[in-house]
Amino acid sequence: MQFIDLQAQRRRIEPEINRAVRRVIESGKYVLGPEVGELEKQLAAWCGARHAVSCANGTDALALALMAWQLKPGDAVFCPSFTFVATAQVVPWLGAWPVFVDILPETYNMDPASLEAAVERVAAEGKLKPKVVIAVDLFGQPADYPAIRAICDKYGLKLIADTAQGFGCTLNDKHPSDWADIATTSFFPAKPLGCYGDGGAIVTQDSALAELIGSLRVYGKVTPTDAAERNFHHDPKYLSLRVGMNSRLDTLQAAILLEKLKIFADEIEMREAVAQRYTAAFAGRTRRAPKVIAGGRSVWAQYVIECDNRDGLQAHLAASAIPSMVYYPVPIHQQDFAARFAPPAGSLPVTEEASCHVLALPMHPYLPPDDQDRVIDAVLAFNG
Ligand SMILES: Cc1ncc(COP(=O)(O)O)c(C=O)c1O
């Protein structure tokens, strides 16, 4: 049994993928080729947003957002600690300061009350300027965007939706990009919408921001708006107006993603069916099974339960050849790199508790019912 079976998906669309890859190889347009533009159009349409700008990975997508807003030393960026390190690690790239916020015990997503308390605390201390909030759609389900947006509006903060694990999720039929100034995603292969390498994107309603990020991803190249003002008629990448980076998406990855997008809605339904089956079986039988926010649709990047004896359960599953993973055993604020950003002691109790008990079970659209049964039976048979 695979924890995530990427080959099952490949078998479903193998001829289409092979044709797309061949077409790109024959075209010779290997970086930012026409498929990249087409993918950006389709990603924006998927979210009902005006713009999508692709980039090299989901980490760069976050960094590009912070660069566009010119974050600098002394600026505070509020984010959860219970997420992949990338969410917070980009903040010190800009010299800014990650301020860690606790999560809700049932959804593992940012706790709006903890966010507001952190913003008030930072404002009262007066050492840092509250600037940006990064909410994460952890394990595939949307954060509480209406509450988080309201806090951002109250304190004049920008909002990023780090939807690397949740691209495709909705809350009241709306996408995270409906609330966030910028939504970022990752196309890392194991993500619900993954490619065959690294890739990422930002989605935004803001045309000026999309144009600026398009410039920052190619060394701060001149944008069409800049060019009109400057009368510059050469290749835009040879006039650099701002410090940017190289974060282009390969055309091959875009071509692969275009094929995967065609089956993405169906795959989300298939993931939902697996999740519903797990949830029905685990009701009242585990320390905690996932709960999705009211009105939310998860894309089930992970299906995570909790167990008092998590290590015992993991060993018990392994003995039956059932793979499982711990996301995340060490919250970001306890990682060595984050030592200097340590939050006040005891301010992240839910995060610290979750990291000791969570266990992710096999989850992907093509998980056969027999395998689902094996996972369910093994979890329920564990008496650790
Ligand atoms: C929540 C979250 N944010 C950001 C990232 C970074 O994405 P990437 O690996 O494409 O840089 C990841 C993925 O690993 C993630 O899970």
The ligand as an SDF file (V2000), in Angstrom:
LIG
                    3D

 16 16  0  0  0  0  0  0  0  0999 V2000
    2.0550   24.6840    3.9120 C   0  0  0  0  0  0  0  0  0  0  0  0
    3.1910   24.7130    2.9420 C   0  0  0  0  0  0  0  0  0  0  0  0
    3.7000   25.8960    2.5730 N   0  0  0  0  0  0  0  0  0  0  0  0
    4.7000   25.9790    1.6780 C   0  0  0  0  0  0  0  0  0  0  0  0
    5.2560   24.8540    1.1160 C   0  0  0  0  0  0  0  0  0  0  0  0
    6.4180   25.0120    0.2010 C   0  0  0  0  0  0  0  0  0  0  0  0
    6.1920   24.5210   -1.0780 O   0  0  0  0  0  0  0  0  0  0  0  0
    7.4290   24.0240   -1.9790 P   0  0  0  0  0  0  0  0  0  0  0  0
    7.8900   22.7190   -1.4290 O   0  0  0  0  0  0  0  0  0  0  0  0
    6.8450   23.9100   -3.3520 O   0  0  0  0  0  0  0  0  0  0  0  0
    8.4780   25.0830   -1.9160 O   0  0  0  0  0  0  0  0  0  0  0  0
    4.7400   23.6020    1.4620 C   0  0  0  0  0  0  0  0  0  0  0  0
    5.2300   22.3620    0.8270 C   0  0  0  0  0  0  0  0  0  0  0  0
    6.0100   21.6430    1.0050 O   0  0  0  0  0  0  0  0  0  0  0  0
    3.6900   23.5150    2.4110 C   0  0  0  0  0  0  0  0  0  0  0  0
    3.1940   22.3360    2.7970 O   0  0  0  0  0  0  0  0  0  0  0  0
  1  2  1  0
  2  3  1  0
  2 15  2  0
  3  4  2  0
  4  5  1  0
  5  6  1  0
  5 12  2  0
  6  7  1  0
  7  8  1  0
  8  9  2  0
  8 10  1  0
  8 11  1  0
 12 13  1  0
 12 15  1  0
 13 14  2  0
 15 16  1  0
M  END
$$$$
